[in-house]
Amino acid sequence: MNETLQSYGSPAAGAGLAAQRNRVLRNTYWLLALSMVPTVLGAWFGVQTGIASAMSPGIGLVVFLGGAFGFMFAIEKFKNSAAGVPILLAFTFFMGVMLSRLVGSVLGLSNGASLIMTAFAGTGAIFLGMASLSTIIKRDLSSMGKFLFIGAIMLLVAGVLNIFVQSSALMITVAVMAIGIFSAFILYDLKRVQDGHETNYITATLGVYLSVYNVFQSLLALLGIFGGERE
């Protein structure tokens, strides 16, 4: 019994755990980078076909929520099998299609392309900042999870409400809050991997991807509102 306990606390065991965490983190970064490709393709497809823009706000919401939760359920179910990665990539393509309504609207502005690049650069800066911060902070951030989850639910409710009330002030408020909450989610999810609380890189990638997606979407919406130039 004592020998078993000592083996878990040995330097070799500690090195093995550290190597496993680094491997999960590395795979998460690689898969996150790969997931950007189908997202861009999905957005391009959506803009070219106008499939997302053709939906009414109500239908679009039902398709988005049904598709997103369906994909996330499938990803979690198959996260330990060979099907996990293809399902995740299919999900990111779907999310790109759903993003195409906003992208197409911004591209309709005279400076739309530059706004998209600015939103992309801003999202990248936030991600790099949170990733760097996750390596500096030594304390366990697990307690953040429930507060962030509550914040995300509140954002979802406010976003759904705004589909019907169409308030610019509420839209701006939701976008600003989303940037803050999902930036914190990036920090939280990456720290969970580094602390060994999340050992599946597909699940880790899904969490970080959703946060990055929401940060980009919110930044792009704000840039379109405040920085858009009409021809």
C-alpha positions in Angstrom: 0.0 0.0 0.0 2.7 2.5 1.0 4.8 1.5 -2.1 1.8 2.2 -4.3 1.2 5.6 -2.7 4.9 6.5 -3.0 4.9 5.5 -6.7 2.1 8.1 -7.4 4.1 10.7 -5.6 7.4 9.8 -7.3 9.2 12.2 -9.7 8.6 9.8 -12.6 4.8 9.8 -11.9 4.8 13.6 -11.7 6.7 13.8 -15.0 4.3 11.5 -16.6 1.3 13.6 -15.5 3.0 16.7 -16.8 3.7 15.1 -20.1 0.1 14.0 -20.4 -1.2 17.5 -19.7 1.2 19.0 -22.2 0.1 16.5 -24.8 -3.6 17.3 -24.2 -2.9 21.1 -24.4 -0.8 20.7 -27.6 -3.5 18.6 -29.2 -6.1 21.1 -28.2 -4.2 24.0 -29.8 -3.6 22.0 -33.0 -7.3 20.9 -33.3 -8.4 24.5 -32.5 -6.3 25.8 -35.3 -7.6 23.1 -37.7 -11.2 23.9 -36.7 -10.8 27.4 -38.1 -10.6 26.0 -41.6 -14.1 24.5 -41.8 -15.4 27.6 -40.0 -14.1 29.9 -42.7 -15.4 27.5 -45.4 -18.8 27.4 -43.7 -18.9 31.2 -43.6 -17.9 31.5 -47.2 -20.5 28.9 -48.2 -23.2 30.7 -46.2 -22.4 34.1 -47.8 -22.3 32.6 -51.3 -25.6 30.8 -51.0 -27.3 33.1 -48.6 -28.7 30.1 -46.7 -28.5 31.7 -43.3 -29.8 35.1 -44.4 -32.8 33.5 -46.1 -34.0 32.2 -42.7 -36.3 34.3 -40.6 -34.8 35.2 -37.1 -37.1 32.7 -35.4 -36.3 29.8 -37.8 -32.6 30.7 -37.7 -32.7 30.5 -33.9 -34.4 27.1 -34.0 -31.9 25.8 -36.5 -28.9 27.2 -34.6 -29.9 25.9 -31.2 -31.0 22.5 -32.6 -27.9 22.0 -34.7 -25.5 23.3 -32.1 -26.8 21.2 -29.2 -27.2 18.2 -31.5 -23.6 18.4 -32.6 -22.3 19.1 -29.1 -24.2 16.0 -27.8 -22.6 13.9 -30.6 -19.1 15.3 -29.9 -19.3 14.4 -26.2 -20.7 10.9 -27.1 -17.9 10.1 -29.5 -15.1 12.1 -28.0 -13.1 9.0 -27.2 -13.5 7.4 -30.6 -12.1 8.1 -34.1 -15.4 9.8 -35.0 -14.9 12.6 -32.5 -12.6 14.8 -34.6 -14.7 14.6 -37.8 -17.9 15.4 -35.9 -16.2 18.4 -34.3 -15.0 19.7 -37.6 -18.5 19.3 -39.1 -19.8 21.3 -36.2 -17.4 24.1 -36.9 -18.5 24.1 -40.5 -22.1 24.5 -39.3 -21.1 27.3 -37.0 -19.4 29.0 -39.9 -22.6 28.8 -41.9 -24.6 30.3 -39.0 -22.0 33.1 -38.7 -22.5 34.0 -42.4 -25.5 36.2 -41.8 -23.4 38.6 -39.7 -20.4 38.3 -42.0 -22.5 39.0 -45.1 -24.0 42.0 -43.4 -20.6 43.4 -42.5 -19.2 42.7 -46.0 -22.0 44.9 -47.3 -20.2 47.9 -45.7 -17.6 49.7 -47.7 -14.9 48.8 -45.1 -16.4 45.4 -44.3 -13.3 43.3 -45.2 -11.1 45.4 -42.9 -13.6 45.2 -40.1 -13.5 41.4 -40.3 -9.7 41.4 -40.3 -9.8 43.7 -37.3 -12.2 41.4 -35.4 -10.0 38.4 -36.3 -6.9 40.2 -35.0 -8.7 41.3 -31.9 -9.9 37.8 -31.2 -6.4 36.4 -31.7 -5.0 39.0 -29.3 -7.5 38.1 -26.6 -6.8 34.4 -27.1 -3.1 34.9 -26.8 -3.5 37.0 -23.8 -5.8 34.5 -22.0 -3.5 31.6 -23.0 -0.5 33.4 -21.6 -2.4 34.3 -18.4 -3.3 30.7 -18.0 0.3 29.7 -17.7 1.1 32.5 -15.2 -1.8 32.0 -12.8 -1.0 29.3 -10.3 -4.3 29.1 -8.3 -7.1 26.7 -9.2 -9.8 28.5 -11.2 -12.4 25.8 -10.9 -14.7 28.0 -8.8 -15.1 30.3 -11.8 -17.0 27.7 -13.7 -20.4 28.1 -12.1 -20.4 31.9 -12.4 -19.3 31.8 -16.0 -22.0 29.2 -16.8 -24.7 31.5 -15.2 -23.3 34.4 -17.2 -23.5 32.4 -20.4 -27.1 31.4 -19.7 -28.0 35.0 -19.1 -26.4 36.1 -22.4 -28.3 33.4 -24.2 -31.6 34.5 -22.7 -30.8 38.2 -23.5 -29.8 37.3 -27.0 -33.0 35.3 -27.7 -35.1 38.2 -26.2 -33.4 40.7 -28.5 -34.5 38.7 -31.5 -38.0 39.8 -30.7 -37.5 43.3 -29.2 -34.7 44.4 -31.7 -33.0 46.8 -29.3 -29.7 48.2 -30.4 -28.8 49.1 -26.8 -29.4 45.5 -25.6 -27.5 44.1 -28.6 -24.5 46.3 -27.7 -24.7 45.4 -24.0 -24.9 41.6 -24.8 -21.9 41.9 -27.2 -19.8 43.7 -24.6 -20.7 41.3 -21.9 -20.1 38.3 -24.2 -16.5 39.5 -24.9 -15.8 39.6 -21.2 -17.5 36.4 -20.2 -16.1 34.3 -23.1 -12.6 35.7 -22.7 -12.8 34.5 -19.1 -14.0 31.1 -20.4 -10.9 30.8 -22.6 -8.7 31.3 -19.5 -10.9 28.9 -17.5 -10.9 26.1 -20.1 -7.1 26.3 -20.8 -6.3 26.3 -17.1 -8.5 23.2 -16.6 -6.3 21.4 -19.2 -3.1 22.6 -17.6 -4.2 21.6 -14.1 -5.3 18.2 -15.3 -9.0 18.7 -14.8 -9.7 18.1 -18.5 -7.9 15.2 -20.1 -9.8 14.9 -23.4 -8.5 17.3 -26.1 -11.7 17.1 -28.1 -13.8 18.3 -25.2 -11.2 20.9 -24.4 -11.2 22.1 -28.0 -15.0 22.3 -28.1 -15.0 24.6 -25.1 -12.3 26.9 -26.3 -13.7 27.0 -29.8 -17.1 28.1 -28.6 -15.5 30.9 -26.5 -13.3 32.1 -29.4 -16.3 32.0 -31.8 -18.4 34.1 -29.4 -15.6 36.6 -28.9 -15.1 37.0 -32.6 -18.9 37.3 -33.3 -19.3 39.9 -30.6 -16.3 41.9 -31.7 -17.5 41.9 -35.3 -21.0 43.0 -34.3 -19.6 45.9 -32.3 -17.2 46.9 -35.1 -20.0 46.8 -37.6 -22.2 49.1 -35.4 -19.5 51.6 -34.5 -17.0 51.4 -37.3 -19.1 50.5 -40.3 -19.0 52.8 -43.3 -21.8 52.8 -45.8 -21.2 53.5 -49.4 
